[in-house]
Amino acid sequence: MTSVDAVLSAIDLTSWRGETCVLNEVSLSLSAGQILQVVGPNGSGKTTLLRTLAGLALPDDGQVMWQGNNIEHDRSTFQSQLLYLGHKPGVSGALTPRENLLAFLHVRQASPDLTQLDDALDALALGERKELPCRWLSAGQQRRVALARLVLEPVNLWILDEPLNALDVDGIAWVVDRIEEHAERGGMVLFTTHQPMPLVRRQAQQVLLSEVEMSS
Amino acid sequence: MSTEQETPTVGIWQVFSTVFVRDLRIAFSSWSEGLNPLLFFVLVVSLFPLGIGPDPRLLSSIGPGVIWVSALLAMLMSLDGLFAADHRDGTLEQWVLSGQPLSIIALAKVCTHWVRSGLPLVLMSPLLGVFLNLPTTALPVLVVSLLLGTMILSLVGAIGSALTLTVKQGGVLLALLVLPLSVPVLIFGAAAVQAVVEQREALGQLALLGGGVMGALALAPVGIAAALRVGVSSGD
Protein backbone atom coordinates (compact mmCIF):
# COMPACT_ATOMS: atom_id res chain seq x y z
CA MET A 1 0.00 0.00 0.00
CA THR A 2 2.96 2.31 0.40
CA SER A 3 3.40 4.64 -2.52
CA VAL A 4 6.70 6.07 -3.71
CA ASP A 5 6.08 9.66 -2.63
CA ALA A 6 4.72 8.72 0.78
CA VAL A 7 6.08 10.88 3.58
CA LEU A 8 4.51 8.96 6.41
CA SER A 9 3.89 5.28 6.03
CA ALA A 10 2.87 2.51 8.34
CA ILE A 11 3.82 -1.03 7.45
CA ASP A 12 1.93 -3.98 8.91
CA LEU A 13 1.27 -2.42 12.30
CA THR A 14 0.16 -5.03 14.80
CA SER A 15 -0.70 -4.25 18.38
CA TRP A 16 -1.91 -6.47 21.19
CA ARG A 17 -3.60 -5.53 24.43
CA GLY A 18 -3.21 -8.67 26.50
CA GLU A 19 -4.99 -11.43 24.58
CA THR A 20 -6.81 -9.04 22.25
CA CYS A 21 -5.42 -7.99 18.92
CA VAL A 22 -6.18 -4.26 18.63
CA LEU A 23 -4.42 -3.65 15.33
CA ASN A 24 -3.92 -6.45 12.85
CA GLU A 25 -1.35 -5.70 10.14
CA VAL A 26 -2.60 -2.22 9.35
CA SER A 27 -0.74 -0.45 6.57
CA LEU A 28 -1.29 3.06 5.30
CA SER A 29 0.61 5.83 3.65
CA LEU A 30 0.28 9.57 3.51
CA SER A 31 1.88 11.93 1.04
CA ALA A 32 2.08 15.72 0.91
CA GLY A 33 -1.28 17.47 0.77
CA GLN A 34 -3.26 14.42 1.74
CA ILE A 35 -6.07 14.16 4.27
CA LEU A 36 -6.77 10.75 5.69
CA GLN A 37 -9.69 9.88 7.91
CA VAL A 38 -9.46 6.73 9.99
CA VAL A 39 -12.93 5.22 10.16
CA GLY A 40 -14.24 2.40 12.27
CA PRO A 41 -16.69 1.54 15.03
CA ASN A 42 -15.91 2.07 18.72
CA GLY A 43 -13.13 -0.20 19.84
CA SER A 44 -11.77 -0.87 16.37
CA GLY A 45 -8.37 0.54 17.32
CA LYS A 46 -8.52 4.06 15.88
CA THR A 47 -6.94 5.69 18.90
CA THR A 48 -4.31 2.94 19.18
CA LEU A 49 -3.46 3.42 15.51
CA LEU A 50 -3.08 7.19 15.87
CA ARG A 51 -1.03 6.86 19.06
CA THR A 52 1.22 4.32 17.36
CA LEU A 53 1.68 6.55 14.33
CA ALA A 54 2.57 9.47 16.58
CA GLY A 55 5.16 7.33 18.35
CA LEU A 56 3.37 7.49 21.70
CA ALA A 57 2.74 3.74 21.75
CA LEU A 58 5.10 1.16 20.31
CA PRO A 59 3.63 -1.43 17.95
CA ASP A 60 4.19 -5.10 18.78
CA ASP A 61 5.02 -5.66 15.13
CA GLY A 62 5.50 -3.49 12.05
CA GLN A 63 6.98 -0.03 11.76
CA VAL A 64 6.18 3.59 11.15
CA MET A 65 8.35 5.38 8.60
CA TRP A 66 8.80 9.17 8.29
CA GLN A 67 10.59 10.30 5.13
CA GLY A 68 12.02 6.82 4.78
CA ASN A 69 13.35 6.46 8.32
CA ASN A 70 11.87 4.47 11.15
CA ILE A 71 10.51 7.01 13.64
CA GLU A 72 11.98 5.06 16.55
CA HIS A 73 15.45 5.79 15.23
CA ASP A 74 15.08 9.53 14.95
CA ARG A 75 12.28 10.52 17.23
CA SER A 76 13.05 14.22 17.61
CA THR A 77 13.19 14.95 13.85
CA PHE A 78 9.82 13.30 13.36
CA GLN A 79 8.20 14.83 16.42
CA SER A 80 9.36 18.34 15.58
CA GLN A 81 7.27 18.00 12.39
CA LEU A 82 4.27 16.50 14.21
CA LEU A 83 1.31 17.99 16.02
CA TYR A 84 -0.68 15.34 17.87
CA LEU A 85 -3.89 16.22 19.66
CA GLY A 86 -5.41 13.34 21.59
CA HIS A 87 -8.55 12.77 23.63
CA LYS A 88 -7.10 14.75 26.48
CA PRO A 89 -6.58 18.33 25.32
CA GLY A 90 -3.26 18.93 27.11
CA VAL A 91 -4.57 22.08 28.73
CA SER A 92 -3.79 22.75 32.38
CA GLY A 93 -6.78 24.02 34.34
CA ALA A 94 -4.59 26.17 36.56
CA LEU A 95 -3.24 28.23 33.67
CA THR A 96 -4.91 30.71 31.34
CA PRO A 97 -5.33 29.81 27.64
CA ARG A 98 -2.49 32.19 26.85
CA GLU A 99 -0.09 30.65 29.41
CA ASN A 100 -0.97 27.13 28.27
CA LEU A 101 -0.22 27.93 24.64
CA LEU A 102 2.89 29.97 25.40
CA ALA A 103 4.46 27.03 27.23
CA PHE A 104 4.02 24.76 24.20
CA LEU A 105 5.20 27.42 21.77
CA HIS A 106 8.35 28.24 23.73
CA VAL A 107 9.24 24.58 24.10
CA ARG A 108 8.81 23.89 20.39
CA GLN A 109 9.91 27.11 18.71
CA ALA A 110 12.96 29.29 19.22
CA SER A 111 11.10 32.59 18.84
CA PRO A 112 7.32 32.18 18.54
CA ASP A 113 5.20 34.95 17.02
CA LEU A 114 3.11 36.30 19.89
CA THR A 115 0.80 38.55 17.86
CA GLN A 116 -0.32 35.43 16.05
CA LEU A 117 -1.25 33.93 19.39
CA ASP A 118 -3.74 36.67 20.24
CA ASP A 119 -5.19 36.54 16.73
CA ALA A 120 -5.72 32.80 17.04
CA LEU A 121 -7.45 33.16 20.41
CA ASP A 122 -9.71 35.88 18.95
CA ALA A 123 -10.52 33.69 15.95
CA LEU A 124 -11.58 30.91 18.31
CA ALA A 125 -13.77 33.31 20.33
CA LEU A 126 -11.48 32.96 23.33
CA GLY A 127 -10.23 36.55 23.20
CA GLU A 128 -12.21 37.73 26.20
CA ARG A 129 -11.33 34.67 28.24
CA LYS A 130 -7.63 34.48 27.56
CA GLU A 131 -6.79 35.67 31.09
CA LEU A 132 -9.12 33.20 32.85
CA PRO A 133 -7.81 29.92 34.28
CA CYS A 134 -8.81 27.10 31.93
CA ARG A 135 -10.65 25.20 34.66
CA TRP A 136 -13.34 27.87 34.40
CA LEU A 137 -13.78 27.23 30.70
CA SER A 138 -16.19 24.71 29.21
CA ALA A 139 -15.04 21.45 27.62
CA GLY A 140 -15.55 22.94 24.17
CA GLN A 141 -13.54 26.04 25.03
CA GLN A 142 -10.71 23.92 26.44
CA ARG A 143 -10.72 21.95 23.19
CA ARG A 144 -10.52 25.28 21.32
CA VAL A 145 -7.46 26.25 23.35
CA ALA A 146 -5.73 23.04 22.28
CA LEU A 147 -6.84 23.49 18.66
CA ALA A 148 -5.34 26.99 18.53
CA ARG A 149 -2.00 25.20 18.16
CA LEU A 150 -3.08 24.19 14.63
CA VAL A 151 -2.41 27.74 13.41
CA LEU A 152 0.48 28.50 15.77
CA GLU A 153 2.86 25.63 15.08
CA PRO A 154 4.27 25.36 11.58
CA VAL A 155 4.53 21.59 11.29
CA ASN A 156 3.85 19.20 8.43
CA LEU A 157 1.85 16.41 9.98
CA TRP A 158 -1.28 16.73 12.08
CA ILE A 159 -2.59 13.67 13.89
CA LEU A 160 -5.94 14.59 15.40
CA ASP A 161 -7.89 12.12 17.52
CA GLU A 162 -11.53 13.23 17.65
CA PRO A 163 -10.72 16.92 17.20
CA LEU A 164 -14.39 17.83 16.89
CA ASN A 165 -15.43 16.47 20.28
CA ALA A 166 -17.34 19.01 22.36
CA LEU A 167 -17.11 21.66 19.61
CA ASP A 168 -20.08 23.70 18.43
CA VAL A 169 -20.97 24.33 14.77
CA ASP A 170 -18.66 27.34 14.46
CA GLY A 171 -15.81 25.42 16.05
CA ILE A 172 -16.27 22.50 13.68
CA ALA A 173 -16.32 24.83 10.68
CA TRP A 174 -13.11 26.48 11.89
CA VAL A 175 -11.33 23.13 12.27
CA VAL A 176 -12.53 21.93 8.84
CA ASP A 177 -11.25 25.15 7.25
CA ARG A 178 -7.86 24.77 8.94
CA ILE A 179 -7.57 21.13 7.81
CA GLU A 180 -8.32 22.06 4.20
CA GLU A 181 -5.96 25.02 4.32
CA HIS A 182 -3.22 22.84 5.75
CA ALA A 183 -3.65 20.25 3.00
CA GLU A 184 -3.61 22.93 0.33
CA ARG A 185 -0.26 24.15 1.61
CA GLY A 186 1.07 20.62 1.25
CA GLY A 187 0.60 19.53 4.85
CA MET A 188 -0.75 16.16 5.89
CA VAL A 189 -3.69 15.45 8.18
CA LEU A 190 -4.69 12.20 9.78
CA PHE A 191 -7.80 12.28 11.91
CA THR A 192 -10.73 10.39 13.36
CA THR A 193 -14.20 11.63 14.06
CA HIS A 194 -17.65 10.21 14.53
CA GLN A 195 -19.28 13.42 13.36
CA PRO A 196 -20.16 14.09 9.74
CA MET A 197 -17.33 16.19 8.42
CA PRO A 198 -18.13 18.51 5.55
CA LEU A 199 -14.82 18.60 3.75
CA VAL A 200 -15.84 20.59 0.71
CA ARG A 201 -12.88 21.29 -1.47
CA ARG A 202 -10.88 18.18 -0.97
CA GLN A 203 -12.32 14.76 -0.40
CA ALA A 204 -10.66 13.01 2.51
CA GLN A 205 -9.52 9.50 1.88
CA GLN A 206 -10.54 6.92 4.38
CA VAL A 207 -8.89 4.00 6.07
CA LEU A 208 -11.39 1.54 7.44
CA LEU A 209 -10.60 -0.38 10.57
CA SER A 210 -13.18 -3.12 10.65
CA GLU A 211 -14.49 -4.88 13.70
CA VAL A 212 -13.10 -8.13 12.41
CA GLU A 213 -9.65 -6.86 13.22
CA MET A 214 -10.56 -6.64 16.86
CA SER A 215 -11.04 -10.32 17.48
CA SER A 216 -7.93 -12.41 17.57
CA MET B 1 7.63 21.30 3.08
CA SER B 2 11.33 21.79 3.55
CA THR B 3 10.92 25.44 4.54
CA GLU B 4 9.81 24.61 8.06
CA GLN B 5 12.85 22.50 8.69
CA GLU B 6 15.08 25.54 8.51
CA THR B 7 13.61 27.10 11.65
CA PRO B 8 16.29 27.51 14.35
CA THR B 9 16.31 24.80 16.96
CA VAL B 10 15.17 25.52 20.48
CA GLY B 11 17.94 25.67 23.07
CA ILE B 12 17.90 23.33 26.03
CA TRP B 13 17.90 26.28 28.43
CA GLN B 14 14.74 27.68 26.83
CA VAL B 15 13.00 24.31 27.19
CA PHE B 16 14.08 24.05 30.82
CA SER B 17 13.07 27.57 31.81
CA THR B 18 9.73 27.39 29.97
CA VAL B 19 8.66 24.23 31.76
CA PHE B 20 10.08 25.46 35.07
CA VAL B 21 8.19 28.76 34.91
CA ARG B 22 5.00 27.05 33.72
CA ASP B 23 5.05 24.61 36.63
CA LEU B 24 5.86 27.37 39.12
CA ARG B 25 2.79 29.27 37.88
CA ILE B 26 0.67 26.16 38.46
CA ALA B 27 2.25 25.69 41.89
CA PHE B 28 1.45 29.27 42.92
CA SER B 29 -2.12 29.05 41.68
CA SER B 30 -2.70 26.16 44.12
CA TRP B 31 -0.24 27.20 46.82
CA SER B 32 -2.29 25.83 49.73
CA GLU B 33 -1.84 22.33 48.33
CA GLY B 34 1.89 22.93 48.15
CA LEU B 35 2.05 23.74 51.84
CA ASN B 36 0.86 20.25 52.86
CA PRO B 37 4.35 18.72 53.14
CA LEU B 38 5.55 21.64 55.24
CA LEU B 39 2.53 21.37 57.54
CA PHE B 40 3.11 17.62 57.89
CA PHE B 41 6.79 18.22 58.67
CA VAL B 42 6.07 20.78 61.40
CA LEU B 43 3.27 18.70 62.93
CA VAL B 44 5.27 15.48 63.16
CA VAL B 45 8.36 17.15 64.60
CA SER B 46 6.34 19.08 67.17
CA LEU B 47 4.53 15.92 68.33
CA PHE B 48 7.77 14.27 69.46
CA PRO B 49 8.43 16.44 72.54
CA LEU B 50 4.79 15.89 73.52
CA GLY B 51 5.14 12.12 73.27
CA ILE B 52 8.62 11.71 74.70
CA GLY B 53 8.67 14.39 77.33
CA PRO B 54 10.54 17.69 77.48
CA ASP B 55 13.94 16.42 78.69
CA PRO B 56 16.37 18.80 76.86
CA ARG B 57 19.23 16.29 76.73
CA LEU B 58 17.07 13.54 75.29
CA LEU B 59 15.52 15.93 72.73
CA SER B 60 18.87 17.18 71.46
CA SER B 61 20.13 13.63 71.04
CA ILE B 62 17.10 12.41 69.06
CA GLY B 63 16.53 15.78 67.34
CA PRO B 64 18.61 15.22 64.19
CA GLY B 65 16.96 11.85 63.54
CA VAL B 66 13.46 13.14 64.20
CA ILE B 67 13.83 16.12 61.89
CA TRP B 68 15.39 14.02 59.16
CA VAL B 69 12.81 11.21 59.31
CA SER B 70 9.99 13.76 59.25
CA ALA B 71 11.54 15.56 56.29
CA LEU B 72 11.93 12.26 54.43
CA LEU B 73 8.28 11.33 54.99
CA ALA B 74 7.10 14.83 54.04
CA MET B 75 9.03 14.63 50.78
CA LEU B 76 7.64 11.17 50.10
CA MET B 77 4.13 12.47 50.65
CA SER B 78 4.60 15.24 48.12
CA LEU B 79 5.97 12.95 45.40
CA ASP B 80 2.69 11.20 44.73
CA GLY B 81 1.23 13.85 42.48
CA LEU B 82 4.42 15.03 40.80
CA PHE B 83 3.41 13.96 37.29
CA ALA B 84 -0.24 13.07 37.97
CA ALA B 85 -1.84 16.38 36.98
CA ASP B 86 0.12 16.56 33.71
CA HIS B 87 -0.78 12.97 32.96
CA ARG B 88 -4.46 13.55 33.67
CA ASP B 89 -4.89 16.58 31.42
CA GLY B 90 -2.76 15.21 28.56
CA THR B 91 0.12 17.68 28.91
CA LEU B 92 2.54 14.83 29.57
CA GLU B 93 1.72 13.31 26.16
CA GLN B 94 2.53 16.65 24.62
CA TRP B 95 5.87 16.83 26.44
CA VAL B 96 6.75 13.33 25.24
CA LEU B 97 5.90 14.38 21.67
CA SER B 98 7.49 17.82 21.88
CA GLY B 99 10.59 16.72 19.98
CA GLN B 100 12.71 18.09 22.85
CA PRO B 101 14.77 15.98 25.27
CA LEU B 102 12.26 14.61 27.76
CA SER B 103 14.97 14.40 30.43
CA ILE B 104 15.37 18.20 30.39
CA ILE B 105 11.61 18.67 30.74
CA ALA B 106 11.58 16.11 33.55
CA LEU B 107 14.48 17.87 35.29
CA ALA B 108 12.59 21.17 35.11
CA LYS B 109 9.54 19.54 36.68
CA VAL B 110 11.67 18.05 39.47
CA CYS B 111 13.25 21.45 40.15
CA THR B 112 9.80 23.00 40.54
CA HIS B 113 8.82 20.16 42.84
CA TRP B 114 11.87 20.81 44.97
CA VAL B 115 11.18 24.56 45.15
CA ARG B 116 7.62 23.99 46.31
CA SER B 117 8.14 20.95 48.57
CA GLY B 118 11.80 20.69 49.55
CA LEU B 119 12.84 24.32 49.99
CA PRO B 120 10.10 25.18 52.54
CA LEU B 121 11.27 22.26 54.71
CA VAL B 122 14.87 23.50 54.53
CA LEU B 123 13.84 27.03 55.48
CA MET B 124 11.69 25.86 58.37
CA SER B 125 14.27 23.42 59.78
CA PRO B 126 16.36 25.85 61.92
CA LEU B 127 13.22 26.77 63.85
CA LEU B 128 12.43 23.13 64.50
CA GLY B 129 16.06 22.55 65.43
CA VAL B 130 15.77 25.17 68.15
CA PHE B 131 12.48 23.59 69.16
CA LEU B 132 14.27 20.25 69.72
CA ASN B 133 17.09 21.91 71.65
CA LEU B 134 19.79 21.41 69.02
CA PRO B 135 22.90 23.54 69.73
CA THR B 136 23.14 26.65 67.54
CA THR B 137 26.33 25.33 65.93
CA ALA B 138 24.33 22.36 64.56
CA LEU B 139 21.73 24.53 62.80
CA PRO B 140 23.84 25.51 59.74
CA VAL B 141 24.77 21.87 59.21
CA LEU B 142 21.10 20.88 59.60
CA VAL B 143 20.13 23.37 56.88
CA VAL B 144 22.91 22.33 54.50
CA SER B 145 22.28 18.60 55.02
CA LEU B 146 18.55 19.06 54.37
CA LEU B 147 19.27 21.30 51.38
CA LEU B 148 21.36 18.59 49.73
CA GLY B 149 19.24 15.70 51.02
CA THR B 150 15.89 17.01 49.81
CA MET B 151 17.40 17.58 46.36
CA ILE B 152 18.40 13.91 46.18
CA LEU B 153 15.00 12.85 47.49
CA SER B 154 13.22 14.96 44.83
CA LEU B 155 15.35 13.53 42.03
CA VAL B 156 15.26 9.90 43.13
CA GLY B 157 11.63 10.12 44.22
CA ALA B 158 10.63 11.45 40.82
CA ILE B 159 11.82 8.18 39.24
CA GLY B 160 9.44 6.32 41.53
CA SER B 161 6.68 8.82 40.82
CA ALA B 162 7.15 8.35 37.08
CA LEU B 163 7.19 4.56 37.42
CA THR B 164 3.90 4.55 39.35
CA LEU B 165 2.28 7.01 36.94
CA THR B 166 -0.45 4.66 35.76
CA VAL B 167 -0.92 2.82 39.05
CA LYS B 168 -4.13 3.77 40.81
CA GLN B 169 -3.49 4.55 44.49
CA GLY B 170 0.22 4.19 43.81
CA GLY B 171 1.27 5.90 47.05
CA VAL B 172 2.27 2.73 48.92
CA LEU B 173 4.06 1.28 45.92
CA LEU B 174 5.88 4.58 45.51
CA ALA B 175 6.99 4.45 49.15
CA LEU B 176 8.23 0.88 48.70
CA LEU B 177 10.20 1.87 45.62
CA VAL B 178 11.71 5.07 46.95
CA LEU B 179 12.35 4.28 50.63
CA PRO B 180 15.22 1.83 50.10
CA LEU B 181 16.94 4.34 47.83
CA SER B 182 16.49 7.16 50.30
CA VAL B 183 17.85 5.30 53.33
CA PRO B 184 21.48 6.32 52.60
CA VAL B 185 20.37 9.96 52.39
CA LEU B 186 18.68 9.63 55.76
CA ILE B 187 21.70 7.95 57.34
CA PHE B 188 24.26 10.49 56.14
CA GLY B 189 21.98 13.48 56.63
CA ALA B 190 21.08 12.64 60.21
CA ALA B 191 24.67 11.56 60.94
CA ALA B 192 26.02 14.93 59.79
CA VAL B 193 23.81 16.80 62.24
CA GLN B 194 24.45 14.26 64.98
CA ALA B 195 28.19 14.69 64.52
CA VAL B 196 27.99 18.43 65.14
CA VAL B 197 25.77 17.89 68.18
CA GLU B 198 28.49 15.58 69.53
CA GLN B 199 31.11 18.21 68.57
CA ARG B 200 32.68 16.19 65.77
CA GLU B 201 33.46 17.11 62.15
CA ALA B 202 30.51 16.76 59.71
CA LEU B 203 32.31 17.54 56.47
CA GLY B 204 32.57 13.91 55.37
CA GLN B 205 28.82 13.26 55.51
CA LEU B 206 28.04 16.55 53.79
CA ALA B 207 30.54 15.76 51.03
CA LEU B 208 28.85 12.41 50.50
CA LEU B 209 25.46 14.12 50.25
CA GLY B 210 26.92 16.62 47.80
CA GLY B 211 28.25 13.76 45.71
CA GLY B 212 24.80 12.19 45.88
CA VAL B 213 23.24 15.37 44.47
CA MET B 214 25.71 15.38 41.58
CA GLY B 215 25.12 11.72 40.84
CA ALA B 216 21.34 12.04 41.03
CA LEU B 217 21.39 15.20 38.90
CA ALA B 218 23.30 13.37 36.19
CA LEU B 219 21.44 10.06 36.20
CA ALA B 220 17.90 10.60 37.52
CA PRO B 221 16.56 12.72 34.59
CA VAL B 222 17.37 9.92 32.15
CA GLY B 223 15.58 7.39 34.35
CA ILE B 224 12.58 9.66 34.86
CA ALA B 225 12.29 10.26 31.10
CA ALA B 226 12.39 6.54 30.34
CA ALA B 227 9.78 5.80 33.00
CA LEU B 228 7.52 8.60 31.74
CA ARG B 229 7.70 7.26 28.17
CA VAL B 230 6.61 3.83 29.36
CA GLY B 231 3.84 5.34 31.48
CA VAL B 232 2.48 7.46 28.66
CA SER B 233 2.69 4.65 26.09
CA SER B 234 0.47 2.41 28.21
CA GLY B 235 -2.31 4.99 27.88
CA ASP B 236 -4.57 5.59 30.87
Interface residues (C-beta under 8 A of the other chain):
Chain A: V7 A32 R51 A54 G55 L56 A57 L58 R75 S76 T77 F78 Q79 S80 Q81 L82 Y84 G86 H87 K88 P89 G90 V91 S92 G93 A94 L95 E99 L102 A103 F104 H106 V107 R108 Q109 A110 S111 P133 P154 V155 N156 G186
Chain B: M1 E4 Q5 T7 P8 T9 V10 G11 Q14 V15 T18 V19 R22 R25 I26 S29 S30 A85 D86 R88 D89 G90 T91 E93 Q94 W95 V96 L97 S98 G99 Q100 P101 I105 V232 S233 S234 G235
